[in-house]
Amino acid sequence: MTDVSSLGDVHTLNLSGCAGVTDVSSLGHVHTLDLSYCDGVTDVSSLGHVHNVHTLNLSRCTGVSDVSSLGQVQNL
């Protein structure tokens, strides 16, 4: 799976291990988002601009280096 743009309105989304996913900018309305082991994800800044992302799992996301924009996420 590479294109997740149509999944932006679901409540809970588990993309754990989806190496083909690189662009998560359309997922800002997902309440609970698991991106663990998604090595292709490097930019999560768009997830912090919308106040809907409550829980975000970035375990083993080796490409993510800046989480400063995720101040609205309650569980990281």
ZADREN-204873 format. One record per atom (N, C-alpha, C): y negated, x, z negated. Coordinates in steps of 0.02 Angstrom, whole numbers, padded with zeros to 5 digits, always signed. Each point is the difference from the previous one (the first is absolute). Example, Ala and Ser with C-alpha at 12.3 -4.5 7.8 and 13.67 -1.06 7.14 Angstrom:
// residues 2
+00284+00660-00390/-00059-00045+00000/-00060+00045+00000/-00053-00018+00036/-00059+00042-00003/-00055-00039-00037/
This chain:
// residues 76
+00058+00042+00000/-00058-00042+00000/-00062+00045+00000/-00048-00017+00043/-00061+00039+00003/-00063-00043-00007/+00001-00061+00027/-00059-00043-00002/+00008-00053-00054/-00041+00005-00052/+00004-00047-00056/-00062-00046-00003/-00039+00000+00053/-00063-00037-00001/+00009-00075-00009/+00056-00028+00020/+00012-00072-00007/+00024-00019-00070/+00010+00048-00044/+00026-00013-00067/-00054-00001-00053/-00062+00001+00019/-00055+00006-00047/-00012-00057-00047/+00030-00058+00013/-00012-00058-00043/+00058-00019-00046/+00050+00042-00004/+00056-00014-00045/-00019+00019-00071/+00034-00028-00049/-00015+00013-00070/+00030+00066-00023/+00063+00011+00014/+00036+00060-00021/+00032+00032+00061/-00011+00065+00008/+00026+00035+00058/+00030+00066-00021/+00064+00011+00018/+00035+00061-00016/+00013+00037+00065/-00036+00054+00011/+00009+00042+00060/+00029+00067-00019/+00031+00005-00058/+00027+00062-00024/+00046+00033+00052/-00014+00063+00015/+00041+00038+00045/-00013-00012+00074/-00050-00039+00017/-00016-00012+00070/-00042+00058+00026/+00034+00050+00026/-00034+00061+00022/-00045-00011+00059/+00011-00052+00039/-00041-00013+00059/-00066-00032-00015/-00010-00025-00060/-00063-00032-00018/-00052+00054-00013/-00056-00006+00035/-00055+00048-00010/-00065-00035-00016/-00012-00059+00027/-00063-00035-00009/+00011-00061-00046/-00029+00002-00059/+00007-00055-00049/-00066-00037-00010/-00047+00012+00043/-00067-00029-00008/+00000-00076+00001/+00049-00031+00031/+00003-00074+00003/+00034-00031-00060/+00020+00040-00049/+00039-00025-00056/-00042-00009-00064/-00064-00004+00007/-00044-00006-00058/+00004-00065-00038/+00033-00050+00029/+00006-00064-00034/+00067-00010-00034/+00044+00049+00005/+00065-00003-00032/-00009+00012-00075/+00030-00042-00041/-00007+00005-00073/+00041+00058-00028/+00063+00005+00020/+00044+00053-00024/+00027+00037+00061/-00015+00064+00004/+00017+00040+00059/+00037+00063-00021/+00059+00008+00028/+00041+00060-00013/+00002+00043+00062/-00034+00056-00003/-00001+00048+00056/+00037+00064-00018/+00043-00002-00051/+00035+00060-00021/+00042+00029+00057/+00000+00065+00004/+00037+00038+00050/-00024-00014+00071/-00061-00024+00008/-00029-00010+00067/-00041+00063+00017/+00034+00051+00024/-00032+00064+00012/-00053-00002+00055/+00002-00050+00043/-00049-00005+00054/-00067-00027-00023/-00002-00031-00059/-00063-00027-00026/-00041+00057-00029/-00062+00007+00024/-00044+00052-00025/-00066-00028-00027/-00020-00058+00024/-00065-00029-00020/+00011-00069-00030/-00016-00007-00065/+00007-00064-00034/-00068-00027-00022/-00053+00030+00025/-00068-00018-00023/-00016-00073+00015/+00027-00028+00053/-00014-00071+00018/+00030-00048-00050/+00049+00021-00039/+00032-00044-00049/-00042-00009-00062/-00048+00043-00011/-00042-00005-00058/-00063-00041+00010/-00015-00016+00063/-00062-00037+00014/+00009-00075-00010/+00060-00023+00002/+00014-00072-00010/+00031-00005-00070/-00020-00049-00037/+00021-00006-00070/+00068-00034-00009/+00037-00009+00053/+00063-00037-00004/+00059+00045-00019/-00002+00064+00017/+00056+00044-00016/+00001+00012-00075/+00049-00029-00033/+00007+00004-00073/+00046+00058-00019/+00057+00005+00033/+00050+00050-00015/+00015+00040+00063/-00004+00066-00005/+00011+00043+00058/+00044+00058-00021/+00057+00007+00033/+00047+00055-00014/-00006+00052+00055/-00024+00058-00018/-00007+00056+00047/+00047+00058-00017/+00053-00014-00037/+00048+00053-00019/+00026+00035+00063/-00001+00065-00003/+00026+00043+00053/-00036-00009+00067/-00062-00024-00002/-00041-00003+00061/-00036+00067+00005/+00034+00048+00028/-00025+00069+00001/-00062+00009+00043/-00013-00047+00045/-00059+00006+00043/-00063-00026-00031/+00005-00038-00054/-00059-00028-00034/-00026+00052-00049/-00063+00020+00010/-00029+00049-00045/-00062-00026-00036/-00029-00055+00024/-00062-00026-00030/+00010-00073-00019/-00002-00015-00064/+00007-00068-00025/-00064-00023-00035/-00054+00035+00012/-00063-00015-00034/-00027-00069+00016/+00018-00029+00056/-00025-00066+00020/+00041-00057-00030/+00051+00015-00039/+00046-00051-00024/-00017-00023-00072/-00063+00002-00017/-00021-00019-00067/+00013-00073-00018/+00007-00043+00048/+00012-00071-00012/+00075-00016-00010/+00044+00047+00017/+00072-00011-00008/+00016+00005-00074/+00035-00050-00026/+00015-00001-00072/+00060+00041-00019/+00051+00003+00043/+00060+00038-00013/+00012+00047+00059/-00005+00064-00014/+00009+00051+00053/+00056+00047-00020/
